[in-house]
Amino acid sequence: MENSLLPLLFLFALSSFVSCSTKEAYLFSYFEDEKDGLHLAYSYDGISWTALNGDRPVMAPKVGEHSLMRDPSITQGPDGTFHLVWTTGWADRIIGYASSKDLVNWSEQKAIPVMTDWEGAKNCWAPELFYDSPTKTYYIIWSTILEGDPEGMYHIYCTTTKDFETFSPTRLFFGSDRYGEIDAAIVRKPHSKELFFVYQYASDKNDKYLCISKSTDIGQGFPETPLRRITSNEYWCEGGSPLFAGERFIVYFDKTWAGQFGAVMSEDGGNTWTDISEVISVPKGIRHGTAFKSSPSVVRSLREVLGED
């Protein structure tokens, strides 16, 4: 990872300038305690985030052996519907799913049995949603480790759907025989064919960092090598969440053992990265989730529904 000399004070000034704009808004789905449910926060610049609903959950989980919610991921479909997936338990082989028109009133929750027929699957962690507009297809990717695999050798699996009723057979999406990967997410650069795949290198317990890969065709997948690290090895990080906030490419993450939340930023399309962990402001207790582009009107409506306006 390369460090920029961009002064932190300039970042603060830039954040204040962008927040005055009403052209863009962003939402963050996350969890705090794995038993309480879905939390939401909003931002107008990708730097300063404000919790919604008094930082109380807007939905409680009901599926899975222990009815947990970790790693909630939301994407908005072209019809305006919000789709949510999440980790339902430490040893479940399903993914939780629900949908909503307003992010407050949710459909009946259901379990997507993505790994129940996969021999030796031990878990199903950190699902992420991505809508591929060229093919009008939703991709769900997640991490699983199989019986007999070396410790840490998680890989990324995938299913696709167009309606969340029928799903393609589960397949391996990304996986090296030399190291493990976990907590993967995909983002498209605005007004571009470029897709970025962010994941955690996960083979060595003492060396956990985020890597990035690039493609222009999700159907062709993402190259596994060379490894392009974007976070420091001075801390163990996981749960990378990529977001394009205007021209800035930001990846948020958990600093696991430090009990902190961090971020790195690129202003040249993902080539060089600056650690902005000391600049971002996030709700206390925020944990692994997904940041996604929204609009000021969606944020206003959400705040009205929650009685905050």
C-alpha positions as CSV (number, residue, x, y, z in Angstrom):
1,M,0.0,0.0,0.0
2,E,1.3,3.4,-0.9
3,N,0.8,6.4,1.4
4,S,-0.4,9.7,0.1
5,L,0.9,13.0,1.6
6,L,-2.5,14.5,1.4
7,P,-2.9,16.4,4.6
8,L,-5.7,15.3,6.9
9,L,-6.9,18.9,7.3
10,F,-7.5,19.0,3.6
11,L,-9.6,15.9,3.9
12,F,-11.7,17.5,6.5
13,A,-12.3,20.6,4.4
14,L,-13.1,18.4,1.4
15,S,-15.6,16.5,3.5
16,S,-17.3,19.6,4.6
17,F,-17.5,20.9,1.0
18,V,-19.1,17.7,-0.3
19,S,-21.6,17.5,2.5
20,C,-23.1,20.7,1.3
21,S,-24.0,19.0,-1.9
22,T,-27.5,17.4,-2.3
23,K,-26.6,15.4,-5.3
24,E,-25.5,12.2,-3.6
25,A,-26.1,10.3,-0.4
26,Y,-24.9,7.0,1.0
27,L,-26.3,4.4,3.4
28,F,-24.4,1.9,5.5
29,S,-26.0,-1.4,6.7
30,Y,-24.2,-2.9,9.7
31,F,-24.5,-4.8,12.9
32,E,-23.4,-4.2,16.5
33,D,-24.5,-7.1,18.6
34,E,-25.2,-10.2,16.5
35,K,-28.5,-10.8,18.2
36,D,-30.1,-7.4,17.8
37,G,-30.4,-7.0,14.1
38,L,-30.0,-4.5,11.2
39,H,-28.6,-1.0,11.9
40,L,-28.5,1.8,9.3
41,A,-26.4,5.0,9.0
42,Y,-26.3,7.7,6.3
43,S,-23.7,10.1,4.9
44,Y,-23.5,12.8,2.3
45,D,-19.8,12.5,1.8
46,G,-18.6,9.0,2.7
47,I,-16.6,10.5,5.5
48,S,-19.0,11.4,8.3
49,W,-21.7,8.8,9.1
50,T,-24.8,9.3,11.2
51,A,-26.8,6.5,12.8
52,L,-30.5,6.3,12.0
53,N,-33.3,5.3,14.3
54,G,-31.3,6.4,17.3
55,D,-28.8,3.6,16.5
56,R,-31.4,1.0,17.3
57,P,-32.0,-1.9,14.9
58,V,-34.7,-1.5,12.2
59,M,-35.2,-5.2,11.8
60,A,-34.6,-8.2,14.1
61,P,-33.4,-11.5,12.6
62,K,-35.7,-14.6,12.7
63,V,-34.0,-17.2,10.5
64,G,-31.2,-19.6,11.2
65,E,-30.5,-22.0,14.0
66,H,-29.8,-19.2,16.5
67,S,-31.5,-16.2,14.7
68,L,-28.4,-14.1,14.5
69,M,-27.5,-11.3,12.1
70,R,-24.0,-10.6,11.1
71,D,-22.5,-8.9,8.0
72,P,-25.8,-7.4,6.6
73,S,-25.5,-6.5,2.9
74,I,-28.0,-4.4,1.0
75,T,-28.3,-3.5,-2.6
76,Q,-31.1,-1.6,-4.3
77,G,-32.6,-3.1,-7.5
78,P,-33.7,-1.1,-10.6
79,D,-37.3,-1.1,-9.4
80,G,-36.3,0.6,-6.2
81,T,-36.6,-2.5,-4.0
82,F,-33.9,-3.0,-1.4
83,H,-32.6,-6.5,-1.0
84,L,-30.8,-7.7,2.2
85,V,-28.7,-10.8,2.9
86,W,-26.9,-11.6,6.1
87,T,-25.0,-14.3,8.0
88,T,-27.5,-16.3,10.1
89,G,-25.1,-18.2,12.4
90,W,-21.5,-19.5,12.9
91,A,-22.2,-23.0,11.5
92,D,-25.3,-22.4,9.3
93,R,-25.2,-23.3,5.7
94,I,-27.9,-20.9,4.7
95,I,-28.1,-17.1,4.0
96,G,-30.8,-14.9,5.5
97,Y,-32.8,-12.8,3.0
98,A,-35.5,-10.1,3.1
99,S,-36.6,-7.2,1.0
100,S,-38.1,-3.8,1.6
101,K,-39.4,-0.7,-0.3
102,D,-38.4,1.7,2.5
103,L,-35.7,0.0,4.6
104,V,-38.1,0.0,7.6
105,N,-40.9,-2.4,6.7
106,W,-39.5,-5.7,5.6
107,S,-40.8,-8.8,3.9
108,E,-41.1,-12.1,5.6
109,Q,-37.5,-13.4,6.1
110,K,-36.4,-16.6,4.4
111,A,-33.4,-18.8,4.3
112,I,-31.6,-19.3,1.1
113,P,-30.0,-22.8,1.3
114,V,-26.9,-22.0,-0.7
115,M,-24.6,-24.6,0.9
116,T,-26.9,-27.3,2.3
117,D,-26.2,-29.6,-0.6
118,W,-22.5,-28.9,-0.8
119,E,-20.6,-31.8,0.7
120,G,-18.4,-30.8,3.7
121,A,-19.5,-27.2,3.9
122,K,-18.9,-26.0,7.5
123,N,-20.4,-22.5,7.4
124,C,-21.7,-19.7,5.2
125,W,-20.2,-16.3,6.2
126,A,-20.3,-12.7,5.1
127,P,-22.7,-12.8,2.1
128,E,-22.6,-9.7,-0.2
129,L,-25.0,-8.6,-2.8
130,F,-24.1,-7.1,-6.2
131,Y,-26.4,-6.2,-9.0
132,D,-24.9,-6.6,-12.4
133,S,-26.9,-4.2,-14.6
134,P,-25.6,-5.4,-18.0
135,T,-27.0,-8.9,-17.4
136,K,-29.8,-7.7,-15.0
137,T,-28.6,-10.3,-12.5
138,Y,-28.0,-10.3,-8.8
139,Y,-24.9,-12.0,-7.5
140,I,-24.6,-13.3,-4.0
141,I,-21.1,-14.1,-2.9
142,W,-20.0,-15.5,0.5
143,S,-17.1,-17.3,2.3
144,T,-17.1,-21.0,3.2
145,I,-14.5,-23.5,4.5
146,L,-14.9,-27.2,3.8
147,E,-14.2,-30.2,6.0
148,G,-10.6,-31.2,5.6
149,D,-9.3,-27.9,4.3
150,P,-6.3,-26.3,6.2
151,E,-7.2,-23.7,8.7
152,G,-7.9,-20.4,7.1
153,M,-8.5,-21.8,3.7
154,Y,-11.9,-20.1,3.1
155,H,-12.9,-19.5,-0.5
156,I,-15.6,-17.3,-2.1
157,Y,-18.7,-19.0,-3.5
158,C,-21.5,-17.6,-5.6
159,T,-25.1,-18.0,-6.7
160,T,-27.1,-15.8,-9.0
161,T,-30.8,-14.8,-9.2
162,K,-33.0,-12.4,-11.1
163,D,-36.0,-12.6,-8.7
164,F,-34.8,-14.0,-5.4
165,E,-37.2,-17.0,-6.0
166,T,-35.0,-19.2,-8.1
167,F,-31.2,-19.4,-7.8
168,S,-28.4,-20.8,-9.9
169,P,-26.4,-23.8,-8.5
170,T,-23.7,-22.8,-6.0
171,R,-20.3,-22.6,-7.6
172,L,-16.8,-21.5,-6.6
173,F,-16.4,-17.9,-7.5
174,F,-12.9,-17.0,-6.4
175,G,-10.3,-19.3,-4.7
176,S,-6.6,-19.9,-4.7
177,D,-4.9,-23.2,-3.7
178,R,-2.1,-21.1,-2.1
179,Y,-4.1,-18.9,0.3
180,G,-7.6,-18.3,1.7
181,E,-10.0,-15.5,1.0
182,I,-12.9,-14.2,3.1
183,D,-15.2,-11.2,3.4
184,A,-15.4,-10.4,-0.3
185,A,-17.4,-7.5,-1.9
186,I,-17.8,-6.1,-5.4
187,V,-18.3,-2.5,-6.6
188,R,-18.6,-1.0,-10.0
189,K,-16.8,2.3,-10.8
190,P,-19.5,4.9,-11.8
191,H,-20.0,5.4,-15.5
192,S,-17.5,2.7,-16.2
193,K,-17.2,-1.0,-17.0
194,E,-14.6,-1.5,-14.3
195,L,-15.5,-3.8,-11.5
196,F,-13.4,-4.0,-8.3
197,F,-13.3,-7.1,-6.0
198,V,-12.2,-6.5,-2.5
199,Y,-11.3,-9.4,-0.2
200,Q,-9.4,-10.3,2.9
201,Y,-6.2,-12.4,2.5
202,A,-6.9,-15.0,5.1
203,S,-4.3,-17.8,5.3
204,D,-2.0,-16.6,8.1
205,K,-3.6,-15.8,11.5
206,N,-1.0,-13.2,12.1
207,D,-1.2,-11.4,8.8
208,K,-4.7,-10.3,7.7
209,Y,-5.1,-7.6,5.2
210,L,-7.3,-6.5,2.3
211,C,-6.5,-7.1,-1.3
212,I,-8.2,-5.8,-4.5
213,S,-8.7,-7.3,-8.0
214,K,-10.2,-5.7,-11.1
215,S,-12.3,-7.0,-14.0
216,T,-14.6,-5.6,-16.7
217,D,-16.8,-8.7,-16.9
218,I,-18.1,-10.4,-13.8
219,G,-18.9,-13.5,-15.8
220,Q,-15.2,-13.9,-16.5
221,G,-14.4,-13.5,-12.8
222,F,-11.4,-11.7,-11.2
223,P,-7.7,-12.5,-11.5
224,E,-6.2,-14.1,-8.3
225,T,-2.7,-12.8,-8.8
226,P,-0.8,-10.7,-8.4
227,L,-1.9,-9.9,-4.8
228,R,-2.6,-6.2,-4.6
229,R,-2.7,-5.2,-0.9
230,I,-4.5,-2.0,0.0
231,T,-4.3,-2.0,3.8
232,S,-1.4,-2.0,6.3
233,N,0.0,-5.2,8.0
234,E,0.2,-3.2,11.2
235,Y,-3.3,-4.3,12.2
236,W,-5.6,-7.2,11.5
237,C,-8.5,-6.0,9.4
238,E,-11.6,-7.7,7.9
239,G,-15.0,-7.0,6.5
240,G,-13.9,-4.7,3.6
241,S,-16.8,-2.6,2.2
242,P,-16.0,-0.7,-1.0
243,L,-17.8,2.6,-2.0
244,F,-17.3,5.2,-4.7
245,A,-18.2,8.5,-3.0
246,G,-18.0,10.9,-5.9
247,E,-14.5,10.5,-7.4
248,R,-13.2,9.0,-4.2
249,F,-12.9,5.2,-3.9
250,I,-13.2,4.3,-0.2
251,V,-12.9,0.9,1.4
252,Y,-14.2,0.6,5.0
253,F,-13.1,-2.2,7.3
254,D,-13.1,-3.6,10.9
255,K,-9.8,-3.3,12.8
256,T,-10.6,-6.6,14.5
257,W,-8.4,-6.9,17.5
258,A,-8.2,-3.1,18.1
259,G,-12.0,-2.9,18.3
260,Q,-11.9,0.0,15.9
261,F,-13.3,0.9,12.4
262,G,-11.0,2.0,9.6
263,A,-10.9,3.1,6.0
264,V,-8.5,3.6,3.1
265,M,-9.1,5.9,0.2
266,S,-7.9,6.1,-3.4
267,E,-8.3,9.1,-5.7
268,D,-6.7,7.5,-8.7
269,G,-8.9,4.6,-9.5
270,G,-7.5,2.2,-7.0
271,N,-3.8,2.5,-7.8
272,T,-2.6,4.2,-4.6
273,W,-4.2,4.3,-1.2
274,T,-4.2,6.6,1.8
275,D,-5.3,5.4,5.3
276,I,-8.1,7.8,6.5
277,S,-9.1,5.9,9.6
278,E,-8.4,9.0,11.7
279,V,-10.6,11.1,9.5
280,I,-13.8,9.1,9.2
281,S,-16.6,9.4,11.7
282,V,-18.9,6.4,12.2
283,P,-21.4,5.2,14.8
284,K,-19.9,3.8,17.9
285,G,-19.9,0.0,17.8
286,I,-20.4,-0.3,14.1
287,R,-19.3,-3.7,12.7
288,H,-19.0,-5.4,9.4
289,G,-21.6,-4.3,6.9
290,T,-22.0,-2.7,3.5
291,A,-21.9,0.9,2.3
292,F,-23.9,1.7,-0.8
293,K,-24.9,4.7,-2.9
294,S,-28.4,6.0,-2.3
295,S,-30.0,9.5,-2.8
296,P,-30.9,12.4,-0.6
297,S,-34.6,11.7,-1.3
298,V,-34.2,8.1,0.0
299,V,-32.5,9.4,3.2
300,R,-35.1,12.1,3.7
301,S,-37.9,9.5,3.3
302,L,-36.2,7.1,5.7
303,R,-35.7,9.8,8.3
304,E,-39.4,10.8,8.0
305,V,-40.6,7.1,8.4
306,L,-38.4,6.8,11.5
307,G,-39.7,10.1,12.9
308,E,-36.4,12.0,12.7
309,D,-37.6,14.9,10.5
